[in-house]
Amino acid sequence: MGCDACLPIRTGYTVSFQKSNDVKKLEKYFKDISQNQWKTLGEDMFWMREDIFWDFMDYVHQHLDPRHVRAVEAKQRSPFETLPRMEPITVF
């Protein structure tokens, strides 16, 4: 057994956007972030590491409408597994 920081499984969040124009705005946000820290999951979803997620929250509240963004904690290797538990990003 080990601590969360030592385990090889990457934890993060799967994030879904209800407005397609919000996804386009994110291209600017993600362009400076290494691609091993996030990945696209289709046209309206992303997975991102936990540390990126908390910074991303600030971006959402400044540039998007947080009422149209949902998220759930998810492992990088199985980002869709927890989708049924997705909540509005304002809960975080």
The first five atom37 places (N, CA, C, CB, O) and aatype in JSON, in Angstrom:
{
  "aatype": [12, 7, 4, 3, 0, 4, 10, 14, 9, 1, 16, 7, 18, 16, 19, 15, 13, 5, 11, 15, 2, 3, 19, 11, 11, 10, 6, 11, 18, 13, 11, 3, 9, 15, 5, 2, 5, 17, 11, 16, 10, 7, 6, 3, 12, 13, 17, 12, 1, 6, 3, 9, 13, 17, 3, 13, 12, 3, 18, 19, 8, 5, 8, 10, 3, 14, 1, 8, 19, 1, 0, 19, 6, 0, 11, 5, 1, 15, 14, 13, 6, 16, 10, 14, 1, 12, 6, 14, 9, 16, 19, 13],
  "atom_mask": [
    [1, 1, 1, 1, 1],
    [1, 1, 1, 0, 1],
    [1, 1, 1, 1, 1],
    [1, 1, 1, 1, 1],
    [1, 1, 1, 1, 1],
    [1, 1, 1, 1, 1],
    [1, 1, 1, 1, 1],
    [1, 1, 1, 1, 1],
    [1, 1, 1, 1, 1],
    [1, 1, 1, 1, 1],
    [1, 1, 1, 1, 1],
    [1, 1, 1, 0, 1],
    [1, 1, 1, 1, 1],
    [1, 1, 1, 1, 1],
    [1, 1, 1, 1, 1],
    [1, 1, 1, 1, 1],
    [1, 1, 1, 1, 1],
    [1, 1, 1, 1, 1],
    [1, 1, 1, 1, 1],
    [1, 1, 1, 1, 1],
    [1, 1, 1, 1, 1],
    [1, 1, 1, 1, 1],
    [1, 1, 1, 1, 1],
    [1, 1, 1, 1, 1],
    [1, 1, 1, 1, 1],
    [1, 1, 1, 1, 1],
    [1, 1, 1, 1, 1],
    [1, 1, 1, 1, 1],
    [1, 1, 1, 1, 1],
    [1, 1, 1, 1, 1],
    [1, 1, 1, 1, 1],
    [1, 1, 1, 1, 1],
    [1, 1, 1, 1, 1],
    [1, 1, 1, 1, 1],
    [1, 1, 1, 1, 1],
    [1, 1, 1, 1, 1],
    [1, 1, 1, 1, 1],
    [1, 1, 1, 1, 1],
    [1, 1, 1, 1, 1],
    [1, 1, 1, 1, 1],
    [1, 1, 1, 1, 1],
    [1, 1, 1, 0, 1],
    [1, 1, 1, 1, 1],
    [1, 1, 1, 1, 1],
    [1, 1, 1, 1, 1],
    [1, 1, 1, 1, 1],
    [1, 1, 1, 1, 1],
    [1, 1, 1, 1, 1],
    [1, 1, 1, 1, 1],
    [1, 1, 1, 1, 1],
    [1, 1, 1, 1, 1],
    [1, 1, 1, 1, 1],
    [1, 1, 1, 1, 1],
    [1, 1, 1, 1, 1],
    [1, 1, 1, 1, 1],
    [1, 1, 1, 1, 1],
    [1, 1, 1, 1, 1],
    [1, 1, 1, 1, 1],
    [1, 1, 1, 1, 1],
    [1, 1, 1, 1, 1],
    [1, 1, 1, 1, 1],
    [1, 1, 1, 1, 1],
    [1, 1, 1, 1, 1],
    [1, 1, 1, 1, 1],
    [1, 1, 1, 1, 1],
    [1, 1, 1, 1, 1],
    [1, 1, 1, 1, 1],
    [1, 1, 1, 1, 1],
    [1, 1, 1, 1, 1],
    [1, 1, 1, 1, 1],
    [1, 1, 1, 1, 1],
    [1, 1, 1, 1, 1],
    [1, 1, 1, 1, 1],
    [1, 1, 1, 1, 1],
    [1, 1, 1, 1, 1],
    [1, 1, 1, 1, 1],
    [1, 1, 1, 1, 1],
    [1, 1, 1, 1, 1],
    [1, 1, 1, 1, 1],
    [1, 1, 1, 1, 1],
    [1, 1, 1, 1, 1],
    [1, 1, 1, 1, 1],
    [1, 1, 1, 1, 1],
    [1, 1, 1, 1, 1],
    [1, 1, 1, 1, 1],
    [1, 1, 1, 1, 1],
    [1, 1, 1, 1, 1],
    [1, 1, 1, 1, 1],
    [1, 1, 1, 1, 1],
    [1, 1, 1, 1, 1],
    [1, 1, 1, 1, 1],
    [1, 1, 1, 1, 1]
  ],
  "atom_positions": [
    [[0.85, -1.19, 0.0], [0.0, 0.0, 0.0], [0.89, 1.24, 0.0], [-0.96, 0.0, 1.23], [1.99, 1.22, 0.56]],
    [[0.44, 2.3, -0.6], [1.21, 3.53, -0.67], [0.32, 4.75, -0.59], [0.0, 0.0, 0.0], [-0.91, 4.64, -0.6]],
    [[0.94, 5.88, -0.51], [0.16, 7.12, -0.46], [-0.28, 7.52, -1.86], [0.99, 8.26, 0.19], [0.25, 7.01, -2.85]],
    [[-1.24, 8.42, -1.94], [-1.76, 8.87, -3.25], [-0.67, 9.46, -4.13], [-2.86, 9.9, -3.04], [-0.72, 9.3, -5.35]],
    [[0.3, 10.14, -3.54], [1.36, 10.76, -4.32], [2.32, 9.73, -4.91], [2.13, 11.76, -3.46], [2.98, 10.0, -5.91]],
    [[2.4, 8.56, -4.3], [3.35, 7.53, -4.75], [2.74, 6.53, -5.71], [3.9, 6.8, -3.56], [3.48, 5.86, -6.44]],
    [[1.45, 6.41, -5.74], [0.81, 5.41, -6.58], [0.94, 5.75, -8.05], [-0.66, 5.27, -6.2], [0.87, 6.93, -8.41]],
    [[1.13, 4.76, -8.91], [1.33, 5.03, -10.34], [0.05, 5.37, -11.09], [1.97, 3.85, -10.98], [0.12, 5.78, -12.25]],
    [[-1.11, 5.22, -10.48], [-2.38, 5.51, -11.14], [-2.62, 7.02, -11.09], [-3.55, 4.74, -10.47], [-2.61, 7.62, -10.02]],
    [[-2.82, 7.61, -12.24], [-3.08, 9.05, -12.28], [-4.54, 9.32, -12.02], [-2.65, 9.65, -13.64], [-5.42, 8.78, -12.69]],
    [[-4.8, 10.17, -11.04], [-6.16, 10.57, -10.74], [-6.38, 11.97, -11.26], [-6.44, 10.48, -9.22], [-5.48, 12.81, -11.25]],
    [[-7.57, 12.2, -11.7], [-7.93, 13.51, -12.21], [-9.43, 13.62, -12.31], [0.0, 0.0, 0.0], [-10.16, 13.05, -11.5]],
    [[-9.89, 14.35, -13.3], [-11.32, 14.59, -13.47], [-11.71, 14.51, -14.93], [-11.71, 15.95, -12.9], [-10.99, 14.98, -15.81]],
    [[-12.85, 13.9, -15.18], [-13.46, 13.95, -16.49], [-14.41, 15.14, -16.46], [-14.2, 12.59, -16.86], [-15.23, 15.27, -15.54]],
    [[-14.3, 16.0, -17.44], [-15.09, 17.23, -17.49], [-15.89, 17.25, -18.78], [-14.17, 18.49, -17.38], [-15.37, 16.97, -19.86]],
    [[-17.17, 17.6, -18.66], [-18.09, 17.64, -19.8], [-18.64, 19.05, -19.97], [-19.24, 16.62, -19.63], [-18.94, 19.74, -18.99]],
    [[-18.78, 19.47, -21.22], [-19.28, 20.81, -21.54], [-20.58, 20.7, -22.31], [-18.24, 21.61, -22.36], [-20.66, 19.96, -23.29]],
    [[-21.6, 21.41, -21.87], [-22.9, 21.37, -22.54], [-22.97, 22.33, -23.72], [-23.99, 21.69, -21.54], [-23.86, 22.21, -24.56]],
    [[-22.05, 23.27, -23.79], [-22.04, 24.24, -24.9], [-20.79, 24.0, -25.74], [-22.08, 25.7, -24.37], [-19.67, 24.06, -25.24]],
    [[-20.99, 23.74, -27.02], [-19.85, 23.44, -27.89], [-18.9, 24.63, -28.04], [-20.35, 23.01, -29.26], [-17.7, 24.43, -28.23]],
    [[-19.41, 25.85, -27.96], [-18.51, 27.0, -28.09], [-17.58, 27.12, -26.88], [-19.33, 28.3, -28.25], [-16.52, 27.72, -26.99]],
    [[-17.96, 26.55, -25.72], [-17.08, 26.54, -24.57], [-15.85, 25.67, -24.84], [-17.83, 26.03, -23.32], [-14.74, 26.0, -24.43]],
    [[-16.06, 24.57, -25.53], [-14.96, 23.66, -25.86], [-13.94, 24.37, -26.76], [-15.49, 22.39, -26.55], [-12.73, 24.2, -26.58]],
    [[-14.41, 25.14, -27.7], [-13.5, 25.88, -28.59], [-12.66, 26.88, -27.82], [-14.3, 26.6, -29.69], [-11.49, 27.1, -28.15]],
    [[-13.23, 27.49, -26.81], [-12.5, 28.46, -26.0], [-11.37, 27.79, -25.23], [-13.45, 29.17, -25.03], [-10.37, 28.44, -24.89]],
    [[-11.52, 26.51, -24.95], [-10.52, 25.79, -24.17], [-9.22, 25.52, -24.93], [-11.09, 24.5, -23.69], [-8.19, 25.24, -24.32]],
    [[-9.27, 25.59, -26.23], [-8.05, 25.35, -27.01], [-6.94, 26.3, -26.57], [-8.33, 25.53, -28.52], [-5.78, 25.9, -26.48]],
    [[-7.29, 27.54, -26.29], [-6.31, 28.52, -25.81], [-5.78, 28.11, -24.44], [-6.93, 29.92, -25.74], [-4.59, 28.22, -24.17]],
    [[-6.68, 27.64, -23.58], [-6.29, 27.27, -22.22], [-5.3, 26.11, -22.22], [-7.53, 26.91, -21.39], [-4.3, 26.15, -21.5]],
    [[-5.57, 25.08, -23.0], [-4.77, 23.87, -22.98], [-3.49, 23.95, -23.82], [-5.59, 22.74, -23.46], [-2.62, 23.08, -23.68]],
    [[-3.35, 24.95, -24.68], [-2.2, 24.98, -25.59], [-0.86, 25.03, -24.87], [-2.32, 26.16, -26.51], [0.14, 24.58, -25.42]],
    [[-0.81, 25.57, -23.67], [0.45, 25.69, -22.93], [0.64, 24.59, -21.88], [0.53, 27.04, -22.26], [1.6, 24.62, -21.12]],
    [[-0.27, 23.63, -21.84], [-0.21, 22.54, -20.86], [0.21, 21.26, -21.56], [-1.58, 22.35, -20.14], [-0.34, 20.91, -22.6]],
    [[1.17, 20.58, -20.99], [1.69, 19.34, -21.57], [0.57, 18.33, -21.8], [2.77, 18.73, -20.66], [-0.32, 18.18, -20.96]],
    [[0.61, 17.64, -22.93], [-0.46, 16.71, -23.28], [-0.48, 15.45, -22.44], [-0.34, 16.33, -24.72], [-1.42, 14.67, -22.55]],
    [[0.52, 15.22, -21.6], [0.44, 14.07, -20.71], [-0.35, 14.41, -19.44], [1.84, 13.59, -20.34], [-0.52, 13.55, -18.57]],
    [[-0.82, 15.65, -19.34], [-1.59, 16.08, -18.19], [-3.09, 16.2, -18.48], [-1.07, 17.4, -17.69], [-3.88, 16.44, -17.57]],
    [[-3.46, 16.03, -19.75], [-4.87, 16.12, -20.14], [-5.07, 15.39, -21.45], [-5.33, 17.62, -20.26], [-4.1, 15.12, -22.17]],
    [[-6.31, 15.06, -21.77], [-6.61, 14.47, -23.07], [-8.06, 14.71, -23.41], [-6.3, 12.95, -23.08], [-8.92, 14.82, -22.54]],
    [[-8.33, 14.8, -24.71], [-9.71, 14.97, -25.16], [-10.39, 13.61, -25.16], [-9.76, 15.62, -26.58], [-9.76, 12.58, -25.39]],
    [[-11.68, 13.63, -24.88], [-12.49, 12.41, -24.84], [-13.7, 12.57, -25.75], [-12.95, 12.1, -23.39], [-14.81, 12.21, -25.37]],
    [[-13.49, 13.09, -26.91], [-14.58, 13.37, -27.83], [-14.72, 14.86, -28.02], [0.0, 0.0, 0.0], [-13.82, 15.63, -27.69]],
    [[-15.85, 15.26, -28.56], [-16.05, 16.68, -28.89], [-16.38, 17.56, -27.7], [-17.13, 16.79, -29.9], [-16.18, 18.77, -27.77]],
    [[-16.89, 16.98, -26.62], [-17.34, 17.82, -25.51], [-16.82, 17.38, -24.15], [-18.83, 17.85, -25.48], [-17.35, 17.8, -23.12]],
    [[-15.79, 16.52, -24.12], [-15.25, 16.04, -22.85], [-13.72, 16.05, -22.85], [-15.75, 14.63, -22.56], [-13.08, 15.89, -23.89]],
    [[-13.18, 16.24, -21.66], [-11.75, 16.19, -21.43], [-11.5, 15.42, -20.15], [-11.14, 17.61, -21.35], [-12.34, 15.39, -19.25]],
    [[-10.33, 14.79, -20.06], [-9.82, 14.3, -18.78], [-8.61, 15.15, -18.48], [-9.47, 12.75, -18.83], [-7.83, 15.45, -19.37]],
    [[-8.44, 15.54, -17.2], [-7.27, 16.32, -16.81], [-6.82, 15.9, -15.42], [-7.58, 17.83, -16.84], [-7.63, 15.51, -14.57]],
    [[-5.51, 15.98, -15.21], [-4.97, 15.65, -13.89], [-5.56, 16.57, -12.84], [-3.44, 15.75, -13.88], [-6.03, 17.66, -13.14]],
    [[-5.54, 16.1, -11.61], [-6.15, 16.84, -10.51], [-5.58, 18.25, -10.35], [-5.98, 16.06, -9.23], [-6.34, 19.2, -10.16]],
    [[-4.27, 18.4, -10.42], [-3.69, 19.73, -10.24], [-4.1, 20.69, -11.36], [-2.17, 19.64, -10.18], [-4.27, 21.88, -11.11]],
    [[-4.26, 20.19, -12.56], [-4.74, 21.0, -13.68], [-6.2, 21.38, -13.47], [-4.57, 20.25, -15.02], [-6.62, 22.5, -13.77]],
    [[-6.98, 20.44, -12.94], [-8.41, 20.67, -12.72], [-8.64, 21.87, -11.8], [-9.06, 19.42, -12.11], [-9.5, 22.7, -12.09]],
    [[-7.9, 21.96, -10.72], [-8.15, 23.07, -9.77], [-7.79, 24.42, -10.39], [-7.35, 22.85, -8.46], [-8.46, 25.42, -10.12]],
    [[-6.75, 24.47, -11.19], [-6.44, 25.72, -11.91], [-7.51, 26.0, -12.97], [-5.04, 25.64, -12.58], [-7.9, 27.14, -13.19]],
    [[-7.96, 24.95, -13.62], [-9.0, 25.04, -14.64], [-10.29, 25.63, -14.07], [-9.28, 23.65, -15.24], [-11.0, 26.37, -14.76]],
    [[-10.58, 25.31, -12.82], [-11.8, 25.84, -12.17], [-11.8, 27.38, -12.2], [-11.9, 25.34, -10.71], [-12.83, 27.99, -12.46]],
    [[-10.66, 27.98, -11.93], [-10.56, 29.44, -11.99], [-10.88, 29.95, -13.39], [-9.16, 29.91, -11.56], [-11.59, 30.94, -13.56]],
    [[-10.34, 29.25, -14.39], [-10.6, 29.63, -15.78], [-12.09, 29.56, -16.1], [-9.81, 28.71, -16.74], [-12.64, 30.48, -16.71]],
    [[-12.74, 28.5, -15.69], [-14.17, 28.33, -15.96], [-14.97, 29.47, -15.35], [-14.68, 26.98, -15.41], [-15.85, 30.03, -16.0]],
    [[-14.66, 29.82, -14.12], [-15.43, 30.88, -13.45], [-15.16, 32.26, -14.05], [-15.09, 30.9, -11.97], [-16.0, 33.15, -13.93]],
    [[-14.01, 32.44, -14.68], [-13.68, 33.72, -15.3], [-14.17, 33.86, -16.74], [-12.21, 33.93, -15.25], [-14.56, 34.94, -17.17]],
    [[-14.14, 32.74, -17.49], [-14.35, 32.83, -18.94], [-15.54, 32.05, -19.49], [-13.13, 32.38, -19.63], [-15.93, 32.25, -20.63]],
    [[-16.11, 31.16, -18.7], [-17.23, 30.34, -19.15], [-18.38, 30.44, -18.17], [-16.8, 28.86, -19.33], [-18.25, 31.08, -17.12]],
    [[-19.48, 29.83, -18.51], [-20.61, 29.77, -17.58], [-20.52, 28.43, -16.84], [-21.99, 29.92, -18.34], [-20.81, 27.39, -17.43]],
    [[-20.14, 28.44, -15.56], [-19.95, 27.19, -14.84], [-21.21, 26.33, -14.73], [-19.43, 27.5, -13.47], [-21.12, 25.14, -14.43]],
    [[-22.37, 26.92, -14.96], [-23.61, 26.13, -14.89], [-23.7, 25.11, -16.02], [-24.83, 27.05, -14.94], [-24.51, 24.18, -15.96]],
    [[-22.87, 25.28, -17.05], [-22.91, 24.38, -18.21], [-21.71, 23.44, -18.28], [-22.98, 25.2, -19.49], [-21.43, 22.83, -19.31]],
    [[-20.99, 23.33, -17.16], [-19.82, 22.45, -17.09], [-20.03, 21.46, -15.95], [-18.51, 23.28, -16.88], [-20.39, 21.84, -14.84]],
    [[-19.8, 20.17, -16.24], [-19.97, 19.11, -15.25], [-18.66, 18.35, -15.13], [-21.14, 18.15, -15.63], [-17.88, 18.31, -16.07]],
    [[-18.43, 17.73, -13.96], [-17.18, 17.0, -13.75], [-17.38, 15.86, -12.76], [-16.07, 17.95, -13.26], [-18.35, 15.82, -12.0]],
    [[-16.42, 14.93, -12.81], [-16.4, 13.82, -11.87], [-14.96, 13.34, -11.74], [-17.34, 12.65, -12.33], [-14.21, 13.34, -12.72]],
    [[-14.58, 12.93, -10.54], [-13.24, 12.38, -10.35], [-13.12, 11.09, -11.15], [-12.94, 12.13, -8.84], [-14.04, 10.27, -11.15]],
    [[-11.99, 10.91, -11.82], [-11.81, 9.74, -12.69], [-10.33, 9.43, -12.87], [-12.47, 9.97, -14.07], [-9.49, 10.33, -12.83]],
    [[-10.04, 8.16, -13.05], [-8.67, 7.74, -13.32], [-8.36, 7.94, -14.79], [-8.45, 6.26, -12.92], [-9.25, 7.84, -15.64]],
    [[-7.11, 8.22, -15.09], [-6.7, 8.47, -16.47], [-6.97, 7.25, -17.36], [-5.22, 8.84, -16.52], [-7.39, 7.41, -18.5]],
    [[-6.74, 6.07, -16.85], [-6.92, 4.88, -17.68], [-8.37, 4.45, -17.83], [-6.13, 3.75, -17.1], [-8.68, 3.59, -18.65]],
    [[-9.29, 5.05, -17.04], [-10.72, 4.73, -17.17], [-11.56, 5.99, -16.94], [-11.13, 3.61, -16.17], [-12.3, 6.06, -15.96]],
    [[-11.45, 6.98, -17.83], [-12.1, 8.27, -17.61], [-13.63, 8.25, -17.71], [-11.57, 9.26, -18.6], [-14.28, 9.19, -17.27]],
    [[-14.2, 7.17, -18.29], [-15.66, 7.11, -18.45], [-16.35, 6.31, -17.35], [-15.99, 6.5, -19.8], [-17.58, 6.32, -17.25]],
    [[-15.59, 5.63, -16.54], [-16.14, 4.71, -15.54], [-17.06, 5.41, -14.53], [-15.01, 4.04, -14.8], [-18.05, 4.81, -14.1]],
    [[-16.76, 6.62, -14.16], [-17.52, 7.31, -13.12], [-18.52, 8.34, -13.67], [-16.57, 8.0, -12.18], [-19.07, 9.13, -12.9]],
    [[-18.76, 8.33, -14.96], [-19.66, 9.33, -15.57], [-21.03, 9.42, -14.92], [-19.84, 9.01, -17.02], [-21.57, 10.53, -14.82]],
    [[-21.64, 8.32, -14.47], [-22.96, 8.44, -13.85], [-22.97, 9.34, -12.6], [-23.48, 7.06, -13.48], [-24.03, 9.81, -12.18]],
    [[-21.82, 9.56, -12.01], [-21.74, 10.4, -10.79], [-21.36, 11.84, -11.1], [-20.74, 9.8, -9.82], [-21.05, 12.6, -10.17]],
    [[-21.37, 12.23, -12.35], [-20.98, 13.58, -12.75], [-21.88, 14.62, -12.08], [-21.05, 13.73, -14.29], [-23.09, 14.42, -11.94]],
    [[-21.25, 15.74, -11.65], [-21.98, 16.82, -10.98], [-21.61, 18.17, -11.61], [-21.68, 16.82, -9.46], [-20.59, 18.28, -12.28]],
    [[-22.45, 19.17, -11.38], [-22.09, 20.51, -11.86], [-20.75, 20.93, -11.24], [-23.21, 21.53, -11.51], [-20.47, 20.64, -10.08]],
    [[-19.95, 21.62, -12.01], [-18.62, 22.02, -11.54], [-18.71, 22.97, -10.34], [-17.83, 22.67, -12.67], [-17.73, 23.11, -9.61]],
    [[-19.82, 23.61, -10.15], [-19.99, 24.52, -9.02], [-19.99, 23.76, -7.69], [-21.29, 25.3, -9.17], [-19.79, 24.38, -6.64]],
    [[-20.2, 22.45, -7.71], [-20.18, 21.63, -6.49], [-18.76, 21.52, -5.93], [-20.76, 20.23, -6.78], [-18.57, 21.38, -4.73]],
    [[-17.78, 21.6, -6.82], [-16.39, 21.44, -6.4], [-15.88, 22.73, -5.84], [-15.5, 20.98, -7.55], [-14.73, 22.81, -5.43]]
  ]
}
